[in-house]
């Protein structure tokens, strides 16, 4: 019983105090909210360190284990993780080598992944259209084609401008809908945790 009662009480009280600190302009609630948020920040930092150590532990075991696949990928991840950590500790996040890694490796890698995602979506849309000819499949394929045409510089500029405006309008509406749904989900999840209905901190 105490395995979930005490964590539930702590989570409910802390959540209510932080919520009152944001909603009620009372100095004592604001002070308690600031202290609790600082504690949460410290705990999040330690959780990040534990996650980093867990990643190293898992991939070190994969490197030295026999008959394990993706050993080279684990080795590359270990080397890159250790080098990046050492550079950040020595130079800080604004160091020359850290910024070089960010601008020469991470950003081009993200661009390549996004390009592959666009091509994969187009191929998936064509395959979906050949197997299931429904209005949603046609809409999916048309959207993917418009996205690709809007990023190709050889198309007529006025056409590109119209396509970009259309895609931006649709993307903005979709992003706002997603953000609204995520916000409502976060609020509902937070209320369920504060009220003790969900207890992820105690396995309930």
WOLINBEL-V246940 format. One record per pair of residues at least 24 apart in sequence whose C-alpha atoms are under 6 Angstrom apart, sorted by the first residue. I is the first residue (numbers start at 1). J is the second residue. Records with the same first field share a line. If there is no record, write none. Layout:
I->J ; J
This chain:
4->202
12->194
15->194
